[in-house]
Amino acid sequence: MNAKDIKKLANQYIKLVEWSDEDHCYVGTCPELFFGGVHGQDEGKVYAELCDAVEDVLETKLKYNDPLPKPKKAGKYSGKFVLRVNPDLHKALAVKAFRQGISLNELCVHALSTEFLPA
């Protein structure tokens, strides 16, 4: 497999770069391929180094015929998932949604979006 094919394969894997208060730097990880990660003060440089690290890991795995994990990024998301909660929480959320004149689904989507998606 040539470098272009390795890069294309690497693009299928999730790469995360997050600030670590504990390490006082950015940490880049690819949870599907390896533990630990790339560290640095410049978010862009950490991402570039992470991409190189992912390509290196894939190249090594292919060289030694190690199985590759299926990339999660390649999966398709339906937009639906089941969430199990305590019945008391379910009731409290349903009442709050009712009081706001929205569906329970709308209430949960808003809360999750506010918490997990960038503004």
C-alpha positions in Angstrom: 0.0 0.0 0.0 1.5 3.4 -1.0 1.6 6.6 1.1 -1.5 8.0 -0.7 -3.5 4.9 0.2 -2.3 4.9 3.8 -3.4 8.6 4.1 -6.8 7.8 2.7 -7.2 4.9 5.1 -6.0 7.1 8.0 -8.7 9.6 7.2 -11.3 7.1 8.1 -10.2 7.0 11.8 -11.4 9.4 14.4 -8.7 11.9 15.6 -9.4 14.0 18.7 -7.4 17.0 19.9 -8.4 18.4 23.3 -7.0 20.7 25.9 -5.8 18.9 29.0 -5.9 20.9 32.2 -4.0 18.1 33.9 -1.1 18.2 31.3 -1.4 21.9 30.5 -1.3 21.2 26.8 -3.2 19.8 23.8 -3.5 16.1 23.6 -4.2 14.3 20.4 -5.5 10.7 20.4 -6.9 8.1 18.0 -8.8 5.9 20.4 -9.5 3.2 17.7 -5.8 2.6 17.1 -3.7 3.4 20.2 -3.7 4.6 23.8 -1.8 7.7 24.8 -1.2 10.4 22.2 0.6 13.4 20.9 1.1 16.4 23.1 1.9 20.1 22.5 1.0 23.7 23.0 -0.1 24.4 19.4 -3.4 22.7 18.5 -2.7 22.6 14.8 0.7 21.1 15.2 -0.7 18.5 17.6 -3.3 17.5 15.0 -0.7 17.3 12.2 1.6 15.1 14.4 -1.5 13.0 15.3 -2.2 12.4 11.6 1.4 11.3 11.1 1.2 9.0 14.1 -2.0 7.4 12.8 -0.4 6.8 9.4 2.7 5.3 11.0 0.6 2.9 13.1 -1.4 1.8 10.1 1.7 1.3 8.0 3.3 -0.8 10.7 0.1 -2.9 11.2 -0.2 -3.5 7.5 3.5 -4.4 7.2 3.1 -7.1 9.9 -0.4 -8.2 8.8 -1.9 -7.1 12.1 -5.7 -6.8 11.9 -7.0 -3.2 11.6 -9.9 -2.2 13.8 -13.0 -1.1 11.8 -13.1 2.7 11.7 -16.0 4.1 13.7 -16.0 7.2 11.5 -17.0 5.0 8.5 -20.3 4.1 10.2 -23.5 5.9 9.4 -25.5 7.5 12.2 -29.3 7.3 12.0 -29.9 10.1 14.4 -31.7 7.8 16.8 -30.5 6.1 19.9 -32.2 4.6 23.0 -31.4 6.2 26.3 -32.2 4.4 29.5 -32.8 6.6 32.6 -34.2 6.3 36.1 -38.0 6.5 36.0 -38.0 9.6 38.3 -35.7 11.4 35.9 -37.9 10.4 32.9 -40.9 11.8 34.7 -39.1 15.0 35.7 -37.9 15.6 32.1 -41.4 14.8 30.7 -43.0 17.4 33.1 -40.4 20.0 32.2 -41.0 19.5 28.5 -44.7 19.7 29.0 -44.4 23.0 30.9 -42.2 24.4 28.1 -44.7 23.3 25.5 -42.2 21.1 23.7 -41.8 17.3 23.3 -39.5 15.3 25.5 -37.3 14.7 22.4 -37.0 18.4 21.7 -36.0 19.1 25.4 -33.3 16.4 25.3 -32.0 17.4 21.9 -31.7 21.0 23.1 -29.9 20.0 26.3 -27.5 17.7 24.5 -26.8 20.2 21.7 -26.1 23.0 24.2 -23.7 20.7 26.1 -21.8 19.0 23.3 -21.9 21.1 20.1 -19.9 24.2 19.6 -21.8 27.5 19.6 
